[in-house]
Each structure stands twice: as C-alpha cells, then as structure tokens.
Amino acid sequence: MRWNEIFRRIIKGITHAIVFILNSLIKKIIKKERKVKKMREKKKEEKRHRRGFRTAGLIIFILLFLDGLWRISSGYNWSWALIVVCAGIILGGVRIVQQQERFIIEFWGKFYTILNPGIRWIFPFLMKTRAIVSVWEQSIDLFPEKPSIDFSGGGTAELVDPKVWLKIEDPYKAIYNVANWREAVKEKVENLFRNYLSNQRVEEIIDQHTLHDWWALVKEEIVKGETPGPDPEEEILKDWGIRITRITVTDFKWSEEVIRARREVFEAQRKIDQEENLAKAAVYVAQKKAQESGGLHGEIKRLLQDKYGYSSDEATKVASEYVKYFKGAETGRLIDWRTSGEGGIYEMIVKGIMAIEKAKELVGKEKGKREK
C-alpha cells in the first residue's frame, strides 16, 4: 500500500510539472502571437489611413473636374473651369510622408525620385508611388523552421527567437536591386550565421552568449579567418543598400547530451572551487597563527629557548640564519613554508637541512666561545 501511494504521488508530481511547462509555453506563444497581431493591425491601420486619404483626394479631384466640365458646358467662364481643374490636380497629387518613411516615385513606370518626410506633391495619373520604405531600425525573424545547429566537436542546439536587425540606408537599391529584400537579407544572414555556429565549439558559444554581439563575431570570422573574405556588411550595403546592425538570440535550446556534459563540468568545477576555498581557509588560519606567534623566526627562537636551553641571543642568531636560508632569492619578505606553498617539497627539505647544518655550526661556535 505504501509503494502504491509513493508511485501515485510521483505520477501526480510529473503530471503537474508537464501541465506547468505546457501552460508556460502556451502563454509564451499567445503573447508572441498578440504582439505580431498588434504590429500587423498597426500596419494595416496606417495603410488604411493612407488609402483613405488618397481616395478622398481622388473623389475631390473627380468632383471638381466634373464641376468644371459642367460649368464649361453651361457657358461659364473658362478661367473658372481651369482653376477648378488645377485645384483638383493639386489636391490629388498631395502626399504626406512620415518621418520614418521614404516614398519611391515612378514617372510612367520609370524611377523618378524619392520623397523625403513632409508634405510632398506628385503629378496625378502620370506619377505613382512604387513603394513606401521604412528607414528606421527593423527586425526580421531568422530560422522560422527552427532547425538544429550542429557544432564543431559535437552537440546540437535550437536557436530561441533569433532576429537580424537592420536599417535601409538606400531605398532605391532595396527596391530595384532585389525582388524581395526581406527574403534576400534573411537567407543571406541565415547562411552566414549557420556557417559561423557550425565552426564553433559548444564551450565557445556558451562563453560568447553573454556578449550578444553575434554579427560582429560573424564578420570577424569571415574577415580574419583562415580564408579571409570580404566584409559581408559592406557587401549587403553595396548591393542592396541595407546595413545589418546586429543579430540577437534570446537563448539556446541545447540537446540532452550537451546538458549532461555541462552538468558534469559544473559539478567538477564546483568541487574544484570547494577545494580551493578550503585550501585558502587553511592558508588563512596558518598565516593568522604564524602572525600571532611572531612568524617562523619567532617559533624557531621560542623552540630553541624552551626545549634546548638556548639563550635569547643564541636563539635569535640561529632563527635568523634559518630564516635567511629559507628566504632564498627573495629579499624584504619572509616566507612561511607552512603557508606559502612556494617551491617544491624537495627544495624545502634541502633548504631546511642546509639551515639546520648551518645552525649547528653556529651553535657549536657559540658553545666553544663560552667554554673558553
């Protein structure tokens, strides 16, 4: 009965976890769809206002033109009719260009000019707006099919919400040099970004993810790689009049093998950090103890006085000689061999033996002097 209860609780916990994950994913998808829908509605509203303005202008032009024809046929002055027709032409050709927009104007099917922000005028019927180009920074979604990227050295991942950000600096090239500049930029950047990621190791991608400057890394790989090539940003700007500003990736959805390997690395690093912290703590305790006892010199002097009956002067000389040998090539700083860890064990033993022999020699001399 107890095992059945445990099994039931485990199943219940797994079910709650799955429901929570699905609920989070659904909320994220709904939020993204609402955002996209809002942007689409905003664009549709702008187009609707623009179309309504054009329609109103055309209606006014037609009414004024018909009024002019009626007045001419009714015997009115020709000058009045001419004024009405001219007014209709003027109103029908008015264009209001927003700050972030540029109008591509064609005259009888051929490029004529680019309208900058403000109130502009074109000749109706003979001129038309070929395209309206937004020149502010805008984004294009990359990898909508969500493919798995294979990295050098093993491991795969899916990119979460990858985008390329760009600005159109030459509207003429963006419209006339390529059939669909959005698709062209998307395919170009996807190929460059995929090739860059495929040549990187998982560890490098994880380290670079915090930089959030993927486009700069892609350019550097191409320009300064083993087989240097032209700067892709300058190529795109020259061909299509578009400047790529950056590539953003929200996160990487790693494969199970990568997650397992990273977990092992994390555990190993955690153990190393723990050992280093323990070693640092031991060093700190030893240094504190050595400082409280007067350091290595003080401990040797105290040992010689308490256990071997040396006088204060004799113990001071022996301790100084020992410390002098243990200082090695360094000057101005005593090395406590218990705490510093500098040099190998063999070197420490050799220095210790040399210091002890020298100390014995000094002690012998001091005792000989006292006996005399």
C-alpha beads as a LAMMPS data file, in Angstrom:
LAMMPS data file: protein, C-alpha beads

372 atoms
371 bonds

1 atom types
1 bond types

-500.0 500.0 xlo xhi
-500.0 500.0 ylo yhi
-500.0 500.0 zlo zhi

Masses

1 110.0

Atoms # bond

1 1 1 0.000 0.000 0.000
2 1 1 2.855 2.347 0.828
3 1 1 4.595 1.806 -2.528
4 1 1 1.337 2.412 -4.378
5 1 1 0.947 5.732 -2.554
6 1 1 4.528 6.777 -3.386
7 1 1 4.072 5.812 -7.042
8 1 1 0.803 7.759 -7.182
9 1 1 2.458 10.879 -5.762
10 1 1 5.337 10.618 -8.244
11 1 1 2.908 10.375 -11.161
12 1 1 0.947 13.319 -9.767
13 1 1 4.122 15.421 -9.472
14 1 1 5.206 14.595 -13.021
15 1 1 1.731 15.462 -14.302
16 1 1 1.780 18.839 -12.533
17 1 1 5.230 19.583 -13.952
18 1 1 4.117 18.752 -17.502
19 1 1 0.993 20.882 -17.122
20 1 1 3.078 23.785 -15.803
21 1 1 5.542 23.567 -18.713
22 1 1 2.761 23.341 -21.296
23 1 1 0.951 26.265 -19.676
24 1 1 4.132 28.383 -19.815
25 1 1 4.725 27.509 -23.466
26 1 1 1.132 28.298 -24.394
27 1 1 1.311 31.671 -22.613
28 1 1 4.565 32.498 -24.405
29 1 1 3.094 31.555 -27.793
30 1 1 -0.079 33.567 -27.132
31 1 1 1.969 36.588 -26.065
32 1 1 4.078 36.393 -29.207
33 1 1 1.010 35.995 -31.435
34 1 1 -0.623 39.009 -29.806
35 1 1 2.488 41.070 -30.393
36 1 1 2.647 40.045 -34.051
37 1 1 -1.067 40.645 -34.459
38 1 1 -0.744 44.102 -32.909
39 1 1 2.061 45.035 -35.304
40 1 1 0.052 43.768 -38.281
41 1 1 -3.008 45.722 -37.191
42 1 1 -0.874 48.852 -36.807
43 1 1 0.490 48.464 -40.338
44 1 1 -2.991 47.790 -41.696
45 1 1 -4.290 50.901 -39.957
46 1 1 -1.522 53.023 -41.474
47 1 1 -2.283 51.631 -44.924
48 1 1 -5.997 52.220 -44.353
49 1 1 -5.429 55.863 -43.426
50 1 1 -3.155 56.360 -46.412
51 1 1 -5.643 54.693 -48.758
52 1 1 -8.487 56.772 -47.336
53 1 1 -6.558 59.977 -47.874
54 1 1 -5.802 59.020 -51.457
55 1 1 -9.424 58.072 -52.092
56 1 1 -10.668 61.347 -50.629
57 1 1 -8.236 63.282 -52.808
58 1 1 -9.319 61.361 -55.894
59 1 1 -13.011 61.951 -55.136
60 1 1 -12.413 65.666 -54.653
61 1 1 -10.473 65.789 -57.915
62 1 1 -13.239 63.989 -59.827
63 1 1 -15.937 66.234 -58.349
64 1 1 -14.021 69.377 -59.179
65 1 1 -13.279 68.081 -62.669
66 1 1 -16.946 67.283 -63.291
67 1 1 -17.933 70.650 -61.862
68 1 1 -15.517 72.304 -64.280
69 1 1 -16.936 70.389 -67.264
70 1 1 -20.487 71.292 -66.234
71 1 1 -19.583 74.952 -65.943
72 1 1 -17.882 74.909 -69.347
73 1 1 -20.876 73.261 -70.983
74 1 1 -23.211 75.735 -69.275
75 1 1 -21.408 78.739 -70.688
76 1 1 -19.400 79.742 -67.617
77 1 1 -16.056 81.435 -67.891
78 1 1 -13.191 79.159 -68.965
79 1 1 -10.890 80.624 -66.346
80 1 1 -13.091 79.338 -63.522
81 1 1 -13.121 75.866 -65.013
82 1 1 -9.350 75.959 -65.367
83 1 1 -8.983 76.947 -61.697
84 1 1 -11.229 74.071 -60.627
85 1 1 -9.266 71.543 -62.701
86 1 1 -5.931 72.817 -61.393
87 1 1 -7.202 72.666 -57.806
88 1 1 -8.279 69.060 -58.364
89 1 1 -4.877 68.141 -59.795
90 1 1 -3.073 69.791 -56.886
91 1 1 -5.172 68.082 -54.232
92 1 1 -4.962 64.734 -55.991
93 1 1 -1.168 64.821 -56.019
94 1 1 -0.555 65.693 -52.351
95 1 1 1.441 63.081 -50.393
96 1 1 2.229 63.203 -46.683
97 1 1 5.485 61.372 -45.918
98 1 1 6.088 60.325 -42.303
99 1 1 9.451 60.867 -40.584
100 1 1 10.415 57.173 -40.755
101 1 1 9.281 56.709 -44.373
102 1 1 10.593 57.297 -47.870
103 1 1 8.339 57.217 -50.959
104 1 1 9.705 55.708 -54.184
105 1 1 8.076 57.627 -57.041
106 1 1 7.909 56.416 -60.668
107 1 1 7.085 58.500 -63.727
108 1 1 5.403 56.424 -66.447
109 1 1 6.834 53.250 -64.939
110 1 1 10.402 54.549 -64.524
111 1 1 12.092 55.629 -61.310
112 1 1 11.780 59.364 -60.874
113 1 1 12.611 60.433 -57.306
114 1 1 12.492 59.618 -53.582
115 1 1 10.169 61.711 -51.418
116 1 1 11.566 62.716 -48.012
117 1 1 9.452 63.418 -44.879
118 1 1 6.927 66.239 -45.082
119 1 1 4.066 67.312 -47.350
120 1 1 5.006 66.434 -50.947
121 1 1 3.305 66.626 -54.296
122 1 1 3.366 64.424 -57.413
123 1 1 1.517 64.763 -60.686
124 1 1 -1.578 62.526 -60.552
125 1 1 -2.041 59.750 -63.136
126 1 1 1.417 60.313 -64.601
127 1 1 3.328 59.566 -61.406
128 1 1 2.695 56.836 -58.889
129 1 1 4.134 55.593 -55.602
130 1 1 6.157 52.449 -56.352
131 1 1 6.872 51.597 -52.697
132 1 1 6.903 53.061 -49.204
133 1 1 10.134 52.183 -47.418
134 1 1 10.634 52.379 -43.635
135 1 1 14.122 53.613 -42.807
136 1 1 14.068 53.097 -39.058
137 1 1 15.687 50.026 -37.488
138 1 1 13.580 46.938 -38.008
139 1 1 13.934 43.214 -37.408
140 1 1 13.452 40.030 -39.419
141 1 1 12.917 36.633 -37.808
142 1 1 15.590 34.050 -38.637
143 1 1 15.217 30.281 -38.922
144 1 1 11.396 30.147 -38.708
145 1 1 11.584 26.378 -39.288
146 1 1 13.727 26.068 -36.090
147 1 1 16.481 23.755 -37.370
148 1 1 19.055 22.102 -35.092
149 1 1 22.540 23.606 -35.418
150 1 1 25.432 21.113 -35.272
151 1 1 28.505 22.480 -33.506
152 1 1 32.132 21.582 -34.031
153 1 1 33.263 18.887 -31.598
154 1 1 29.739 17.544 -31.051
155 1 1 26.491 18.875 -29.641
156 1 1 23.381 20.444 -31.166
157 1 1 21.003 23.252 -30.230
158 1 1 17.975 25.153 -31.452
159 1 1 18.037 28.950 -31.517
160 1 1 15.343 30.672 -29.458
161 1 1 13.839 33.759 -31.123
162 1 1 16.770 34.655 -33.421
163 1 1 16.446 38.012 -35.196
164 1 1 18.514 40.161 -37.528
165 1 1 18.234 43.930 -37.072
166 1 1 18.810 46.295 -39.986
167 1 1 18.350 49.782 -41.398
168 1 1 17.656 50.688 -45.019
169 1 1 20.121 53.408 -45.988
170 1 1 19.478 53.393 -49.743
171 1 1 15.766 52.808 -50.558
172 1 1 16.486 52.763 -54.321
173 1 1 18.784 49.712 -54.072
174 1 1 16.447 47.936 -51.652
175 1 1 13.557 48.187 -54.117
176 1 1 15.190 47.902 -57.547
177 1 1 18.288 45.715 -56.964
178 1 1 16.451 42.744 -55.470
179 1 1 12.967 41.315 -55.898
180 1 1 12.256 40.910 -52.167
181 1 1 14.834 42.496 -49.900
182 1 1 13.412 40.862 -46.755
183 1 1 13.803 37.338 -48.091
184 1 1 17.203 38.142 -49.563
185 1 1 18.578 39.514 -46.283
186 1 1 17.025 36.660 -44.315
187 1 1 18.620 33.945 -46.475
188 1 1 21.988 35.717 -46.611
189 1 1 22.252 36.222 -42.837
190 1 1 20.929 32.728 -42.070
191 1 1 23.660 31.147 -44.210
192 1 1 26.393 33.300 -42.653
193 1 1 25.188 32.713 -39.102
194 1 1 24.739 28.950 -39.616
195 1 1 28.253 28.604 -41.047
196 1 1 29.703 30.561 -38.138
197 1 1 27.927 28.486 -35.486
198 1 1 28.879 25.213 -37.202
199 1 1 32.576 26.105 -36.873
200 1 1 32.322 26.874 -33.141
201 1 1 32.503 24.575 -30.138
202 1 1 29.762 24.427 -27.534
203 1 1 32.039 25.938 -24.881
204 1 1 32.849 28.909 -27.123
205 1 1 29.167 29.554 -27.851
206 1 1 28.316 29.470 -24.150
207 1 1 31.112 31.957 -23.400
208 1 1 30.091 34.256 -26.280
209 1 1 26.370 34.149 -25.490
210 1 1 26.750 36.880 -22.855
211 1 1 28.258 39.278 -25.409
212 1 1 25.094 39.500 -27.548
213 1 1 27.151 40.765 -30.490
214 1 1 26.812 37.834 -32.875
215 1 1 27.015 39.918 -36.048
216 1 1 30.422 41.315 -35.039
217 1 1 31.655 37.757 -34.380
218 1 1 30.339 36.560 -37.755
219 1 1 32.107 39.426 -39.566
220 1 1 35.351 38.818 -37.688
221 1 1 35.260 35.117 -38.565
222 1 1 34.880 35.938 -42.270
223 1 1 37.320 38.864 -42.488
224 1 1 40.055 37.484 -40.190
225 1 1 39.540 33.730 -40.632
226 1 1 41.840 31.155 -42.218
227 1 1 40.491 32.089 -45.669
228 1 1 39.700 35.822 -45.366
229 1 1 36.790 37.125 -47.386
230 1 1 35.073 40.472 -47.978
231 1 1 33.135 42.143 -45.195
232 1 1 29.530 40.843 -45.518
233 1 1 28.093 44.036 -44.030
234 1 1 29.723 46.181 -46.712
235 1 1 28.639 43.730 -49.418
236 1 1 24.987 43.856 -48.362
237 1 1 25.132 47.643 -48.072
238 1 1 26.705 47.987 -51.509
239 1 1 24.321 45.575 -53.277
240 1 1 21.005 46.234 -51.523
241 1 1 21.505 49.500 -49.604
242 1 1 20.812 47.777 -46.269
243 1 1 23.056 47.919 -43.203
244 1 1 22.926 44.989 -40.796
245 1 1 23.284 46.330 -37.244
246 1 1 23.135 43.193 -35.098
247 1 1 21.909 39.644 -34.607
248 1 1 20.110 38.724 -31.400
249 1 1 19.370 35.298 -29.926
250 1 1 17.283 35.041 -26.766
251 1 1 18.669 31.655 -25.758
252 1 1 19.889 28.259 -26.970
253 1 1 17.823 25.114 -26.534
254 1 1 20.609 22.592 -26.012
255 1 1 20.377 18.880 -26.727
256 1 1 20.360 16.350 -23.874
257 1 1 23.971 15.327 -24.441
258 1 1 25.154 18.919 -24.108
259 1 1 23.100 19.456 -20.951
260 1 1 24.511 16.251 -19.440
261 1 1 28.098 17.227 -20.289
262 1 1 27.645 20.759 -18.946
263 1 1 26.205 19.351 -15.719
264 1 1 29.288 17.166 -15.268
265 1 1 31.572 20.137 -15.931
266 1 1 29.612 22.222 -13.445
267 1 1 29.892 19.558 -10.733
268 1 1 33.625 19.165 -11.351
269 1 1 34.140 22.928 -11.248
270 1 1 32.106 23.148 -8.049
271 1 1 34.317 20.538 -6.379
272 1 1 37.455 22.365 -7.537
273 1 1 36.124 25.656 -6.163
274 1 1 35.261 23.958 -2.887
275 1 1 38.761 22.508 -2.572
276 1 1 40.315 25.870 -3.416
277 1 1 38.179 27.588 -0.792
278 1 1 39.197 25.014 1.827
279 1 1 42.856 25.456 0.881
280 1 1 42.540 29.243 1.123
281 1 1 40.878 28.891 4.516
282 1 1 43.700 26.631 5.744
283 1 1 46.277 29.103 4.474
284 1 1 44.497 31.950 6.217
285 1 1 44.360 30.055 9.530
286 1 1 48.051 29.126 9.295
287 1 1 49.059 32.680 8.414
288 1 1 46.998 34.043 11.276
289 1 1 48.607 31.604 13.679
290 1 1 52.081 32.415 12.370
291 1 1 51.452 36.155 12.734
292 1 1 50.214 35.725 16.307
293 1 1 53.275 33.665 17.232
294 1 1 55.773 36.058 15.630
295 1 1 56.139 34.183 12.386
296 1 1 58.648 31.442 11.565
297 1 1 61.510 33.346 13.234
298 1 1 59.579 33.671 16.498
299 1 1 58.569 29.999 16.569
300 1 1 62.154 28.785 15.983
301 1 1 63.502 31.135 18.657
302 1 1 60.872 30.033 21.179
303 1 1 61.518 26.351 20.433
304 1 1 65.281 26.728 20.925
305 1 1 64.831 28.596 24.210
306 1 1 62.133 26.353 25.717
307 1 1 63.366 22.893 24.720
308 1 1 67.107 23.237 24.130
309 1 1 68.116 25.877 26.639
310 1 1 69.477 28.430 24.192
311 1 1 69.974 31.929 25.374
312 1 1 68.000 34.743 23.776
313 1 1 70.950 35.901 21.656
314 1 1 71.865 32.363 20.552
315 1 1 68.260 31.532 19.637
316 1 1 67.948 34.810 17.710
317 1 1 71.070 34.085 15.641
318 1 1 70.035 30.511 14.849
319 1 1 66.488 31.558 13.922
320 1 1 67.810 34.378 11.747
321 1 1 70.169 32.028 9.936
322 1 1 67.392 29.515 9.363
323 1 1 65.051 32.161 8.020
324 1 1 67.824 33.634 5.846
325 1 1 68.334 30.293 4.110
326 1 1 64.639 29.848 3.755
327 1 1 64.136 33.260 2.132
328 1 1 66.053 32.036 -0.910
329 1 1 66.496 34.691 -3.572
330 1 1 63.734 36.928 -2.190
331 1 1 64.547 39.966 -0.088
332 1 1 62.379 42.133 2.081
333 1 1 59.785 39.408 2.675
334 1 1 59.866 36.266 4.867
335 1 1 58.348 33.096 3.527
336 1 1 56.494 30.884 5.953
337 1 1 56.931 27.498 4.286
338 1 1 53.856 26.099 6.019
339 1 1 51.551 28.588 4.391
340 1 1 53.067 29.898 1.160
341 1 1 53.385 26.630 -0.733
342 1 1 56.029 28.206 -2.994
343 1 1 58.720 25.874 -4.339
344 1 1 58.631 22.089 -4.358
345 1 1 58.813 19.747 -1.358
346 1 1 62.327 18.671 -2.348
347 1 1 63.538 22.265 -2.403
348 1 1 62.010 22.903 1.024
349 1 1 63.718 19.840 2.535
350 1 1 67.098 20.775 1.060
351 1 1 66.844 24.319 2.389
352 1 1 65.742 23.046 5.782
353 1 1 68.692 20.661 6.031
354 1 1 71.126 23.386 4.979
355 1 1 69.672 25.768 7.541
356 1 1 69.878 23.162 10.321
357 1 1 73.516 22.326 9.471
358 1 1 74.373 25.997 9.443
359 1 1 72.579 26.444 12.745
360 1 1 74.505 23.554 14.300
361 1 1 77.735 25.101 13.114
362 1 1 76.846 28.438 14.689
363 1 1 75.724 26.789 17.915
364 1 1 78.997 24.868 18.098
365 1 1 80.967 28.045 17.679
366 1 1 78.939 29.813 20.367
367 1 1 79.400 26.939 22.825
368 1 1 83.147 26.846 22.109
369 1 1 83.410 30.505 22.894
370 1 1 81.558 30.060 26.212
371 1 1 83.747 27.115 27.253
372 1 1 86.883 29.145 26.586

Bonds

1 1 1 2
2 1 2 3
3 1 3 4
4 1 4 5
5 1 5 6
6 1 6 7
7 1 7 8
8 1 8 9
9 1 9 10
10 1 10 11
11 1 11 12
12 1 12 13
13 1 13 14
14 1 14 15
15 1 15 16
16 1 16 17
17 1 17 18
18 1 18 19
19 1 19 20
20 1 20 21
21 1 21 22
22 1 22 23
23 1 23 24
24 1 24 25
25 1 25 26
26 1 26 27
27 1 27 28
28 1 28 29
29 1 29 30
30 1 30 31
31 1 31 32
32 1 32 33
33 1 33 34
34 1 34 35
35 1 35 36
36 1 36 37
37 1 37 38
38 1 38 39
39 1 39 40
40 1 40 41
41 1 41 42
42 1 42 43
43 1 43 44
44 1 44 45
45 1 45 46
46 1 46 47
47 1 47 48
48 1 48 49
49 1 49 50
50 1 50 51
51 1 51 52
52 1 52 53
53 1 53 54
54 1 54 55
55 1 55 56
56 1 56 57
57 1 57 58
58 1 58 59
59 1 59 60
60 1 60 61
61 1 61 62
62 1 62 63
63 1 63 64
64 1 64 65
65 1 65 66
66 1 66 67
67 1 67 68
68 1 68 69
69 1 69 70
70 1 70 71
71 1 71 72
72 1 72 73
73 1 73 74
74 1 74 75
75 1 75 76
76 1 76 77
77 1 77 78
78 1 78 79
79 1 79 80
80 1 80 81
81 1 81 82
82 1 82 83
83 1 83 84
84 1 84 85
85 1 85 86
86 1 86 87
87 1 87 88
88 1 88 89
89 1 89 90
90 1 90 91
91 1 91 92
92 1 92 93
93 1 93 94
94 1 94 95
95 1 95 96
96 1 96 97
97 1 97 98
98 1 98 99
99 1 99 100
100 1 100 101
101 1 101 102
102 1 102 103
103 1 103 104
104 1 104 105
105 1 105 106
106 1 106 107
107 1 107 108
108 1 108 109
109 1 109 110
110 1 110 111
111 1 111 112
112 1 112 113
113 1 113 114
114 1 114 115
115 1 115 116
116 1 116 117
117 1 117 118
118 1 118 119
119 1 119 120
120 1 120 121
121 1 121 122
122 1 122 123
123 1 123 124
124 1 124 125
125 1 125 126
126 1 126 127
127 1 127 128
128 1 128 129
129 1 129 130
130 1 130 131
131 1 131 132
132 1 132 133
133 1 133 134
134 1 134 135
135 1 135 136
136 1 136 137
137 1 137 138
138 1 138 139
139 1 139 140
140 1 140 141
141 1 141 142
142 1 142 143
143 1 143 144
144 1 144 145
145 1 145 146
146 1 146 147
147 1 147 148
148 1 148 149
149 1 149 150
150 1 150 151
151 1 151 152
152 1 152 153
153 1 153 154
154 1 154 155
155 1 155 156
156 1 156 157
157 1 157 158
158 1 158 159
159 1 159 160
160 1 160 161
161 1 161 162
162 1 162 163
163 1 163 164
164 1 164 165
165 1 165 166
166 1 166 167
167 1 167 168
168 1 168 169
169 1 169 170
170 1 170 171
171 1 171 172
172 1 172 173
173 1 173 174
174 1 174 175
175 1 175 176
176 1 176 177
177 1 177 178
178 1 178 179
179 1 179 180
180 1 180 181
181 1 181 182
182 1 182 183
183 1 183 184
184 1 184 185
185 1 185 186
186 1 186 187
187 1 187 188
188 1 188 189
189 1 189 190
190 1 190 191
191 1 191 192
192 1 192 193
193 1 193 194
194 1 194 195
195 1 195 196
196 1 196 197
197 1 197 198
198 1 198 199
199 1 199 200
200 1 200 201
201 1 201 202
202 1 202 203
203 1 203 204
204 1 204 205
205 1 205 206
206 1 206 207
207 1 207 208
208 1 208 209
209 1 209 210
210 1 210 211
211 1 211 212
212 1 212 213
213 1 213 214
214 1 214 215
215 1 215 216
216 1 216 217
217 1 217 218
218 1 218 219
219 1 219 220
220 1 220 221
221 1 221 222
222 1 222 223
223 1 223 224
224 1 224 225
225 1 225 226
226 1 226 227
227 1 227 228
228 1 228 229
229 1 229 230
230 1 230 231
231 1 231 232
232 1 232 233
233 1 233 234
234 1 234 235
235 1 235 236
236 1 236 237
237 1 237 238
238 1 238 239
239 1 239 240
240 1 240 241
241 1 241 242
242 1 242 243
243 1 243 244
244 1 244 245
245 1 245 246
246 1 246 247
247 1 247 248
248 1 248 249
249 1 249 250
250 1 250 251
251 1 251 252
252 1 252 253
253 1 253 254
254 1 254 255
255 1 255 256
256 1 256 257
257 1 257 258
258 1 258 259
259 1 259 260
260 1 260 261
261 1 261 262
262 1 262 263
263 1 263 264
264 1 264 265
265 1 265 266
266 1 266 267
267 1 267 268
268 1 268 269
269 1 269 270
270 1 270 271
271 1 271 272
272 1 272 273
273 1 273 274
274 1 274 275
275 1 275 276
276 1 276 277
277 1 277 278
278 1 278 279
279 1 279 280
280 1 280 281
281 1 281 282
282 1 282 283
283 1 283 284
284 1 284 285
285 1 285 286
286 1 286 287
287 1 287 288
288 1 288 289
289 1 289 290
290 1 290 291
291 1 291 292
292 1 292 293
293 1 293 294
294 1 294 295
295 1 295 296
296 1 296 297
297 1 297 298
298 1 298 299
299 1 299 300
300 1 300 301
301 1 301 302
302 1 302 303
303 1 303 304
304 1 304 305
305 1 305 306
306 1 306 307
307 1 307 308
308 1 308 309
309 1 309 310
310 1 310 311
311 1 311 312
312 1 312 313
313 1 313 314
314 1 314 315
315 1 315 316
316 1 316 317
317 1 317 318
318 1 318 319
319 1 319 320
320 1 320 321
321 1 321 322
322 1 322 323
323 1 323 324
324 1 324 325
325 1 325 326
326 1 326 327
327 1 327 328
328 1 328 329
329 1 329 330
330 1 330 331
331 1 331 332
332 1 332 333
333 1 333 334
334 1 334 335
335 1 335 336
336 1 336 337
337 1 337 338
338 1 338 339
339 1 339 340
340 1 340 341
341 1 341 342
342 1 342 343
343 1 343 344
344 1 344 345
345 1 345 346
346 1 346 347
347 1 347 348
348 1 348 349
349 1 349 350
350 1 350 351
351 1 351 352
352 1 352 353
353 1 353 354
354 1 354 355
355 1 355 356
356 1 356 357
357 1 357 358
358 1 358 359
359 1 359 360
360 1 360 361
361 1 361 362
362 1 362 363
363 1 363 364
364 1 364 365
365 1 365 366
366 1 366 367
367 1 367 368
368 1 368 369
369 1 369 370
370 1 370 371
371 1 371 372
